Amino acid sequence: MSDPRVVIDLDLPGATISRHLYGHFAEHLGRCIYGGFFVGEDSEIPNEGGIRLDVVDALRELGIPNLRWPGGCFADEYHWRDGVGPRAERPRMVNSHWGDVVEDNSFGTHEFLHLCELLGADPYVNGNVGSGTVREMSDWIEYLTRADDSPMAALRRANGRDEPWRVPFFGIGNEAWGCGGNMRAEAYADLARQYATYVRDHGDNRVYRIAAGANVDDYAWTDALMRALGCVSCGDGDVGPFQAVSLHYYTMSGEWQAKGSATDFTSEEWYRTLSRAFRIEELLTRHSTVMDRYDPARRVGLVLDEWGTWWDVEPGTNPGFLYQQNTMRDALVASVHFDAFHRHADRLVMANIAQTVNVLQAMLLTDPDTGALVKTPTFHVFAMNRGHHDARRLDAHVVGAEVMTADGRELPLLSASASTTGNTALVSLSNLDEAADRSVVLDLRGRAVAGFEARILTGATTAAHNTPDAPDAVAPVAHAGVRAHKRGLVVDLPAHAYVTVELTLGT
């Protein structure tokens, strides 16, 4: 059998791949905020205002474009006024969704916005529809973004911040079909219109309002939100009262009550997981098709603001904290998602992996005993893909790849995507075969290739992962398995490996 090919027309760039497709999510859940991002000013761990600096430094390597906060389910029980003012005077609250723990609100609005400034990330603030009020949400955006002597701007100054922040993204509740209120689609759609109306643009801050969208394949929910927008094509300005709808999709090998182990899995579970990861292509396509019915010009954005793997928690940890390890399997789930994101860049405007630190498919794990920081295999996929940020998509047509059946659907064992910026291009390649090495021909057309450089991420096993004792068990290294071919290049792909090839293009 001849090697599979990936055909790329280097001279035919398509839609821009927004850097915001590489966004992140930080919820008040487990040790994501407390013990992850925030250790307090009295901690021996180096910090600025309580924010852990080694976490900041690591995430800056990714060029983290945006950060979603405070939830998630937590958003619809969070009342922002409890998290401003002197920390010693802030009231406590019960986090009923995640572990039933009591929080002291020491990490609130000012701390989050300071974190975003340290990261160089745009804030994505998620408001409270489920247990909040229209006035509460309206006051929050005024507090955040107004510059004059309005009541909320004056309160912000009294709490130590003179200048307003820039807050470009605001979520109108979260999972209104479930933890955000158990609403019907039509009931929430009316509330989304109402609440979004009062998330106002103050001064020169322009808010991109994101309605809480569907769970997985609930296309009727997306339809209801699009119908609620009315005539999307009318007028020349932004659509309104909200400009995007969200979608949530998690990948697991088992069912909801028994999701599977993060590190102990069979060959069947490996392929089932990757098949389910590939399902994101179907979901993005079909939700986009629903949206196209009302918005053929694609003025309304689709936001996948929760995605990633969800496994059973690590043994011995709090089941409400959702702490899980992160292996090469997780890394390839991420790479498959990014390939799909690139293909849908004309509709998909943002995506947020769940979550950034110590929760679900995290970038970073912090050890509560030693304070050690560990970069996960998923972190490295984000880092290796940084060249796709705001680049122009190149169609990458996979030809002749082996296909197997897993979880009742076809699973290609090769995934690929590509993009270009100026005189460079970046090609991402994933070998999803757990055991077999393969080579792939990059059939490069339209522009000359003057040079190339490749990196590879893989592990000794499919379950390879990083720990404080072995922090680089899975880490990217230079890849020598790339050579010239009459069609362009041939790339060797070891089993369960992720490879990026950066091309220098001729003028």
Buried (B, 14 or more C-beta within 10 A) or exposed (E): EEBBBBBBBBEBBBBBBBBBBBBBBBBBBBBBBBBBBBBBEEEEBEBEEBBBEBBBEBBEBBBBBBBBBBBBBBBBBBBBBBBBBEBEEBEEBEBEBBBEBEBBBBBBBBBBBBBBEBBEBBBBBBBBBBBBEBEBBBBBBBBBBBBEEBEBBEBBEEBEBEEBBBBBBBBBBBBBBBBBBEBEBEEBBEBBBBBBBBBEEBEEBEBBBBBBBBBEBBBEBBBBBBEBBEEBEEEEEBBBBBBBBBBBBBBBBBEEEEBBBBBEBEEEBBBBBBBBBBBBBEBBEEBBEBBBEBBEEBBBBBBBBBBBBBBBBBEEBBEBBBBBBBBBBBBBBBBBBBBBBBBBBBBBBBBBBBBBBBBBBBBBBBBEEEBBBBBBBBBBBBBBBBBBBBBBBBBBEBEBBBEEEBBEEEBBBBBBBBBBBEEBBBBBBBBBBBEEEBBBBBBBEEBEBEEBEBBBBBBEBBBBBBEBEEBEBBBBEEBEBBEEBEEBBBBBBBBBBBBBBBBEBEE
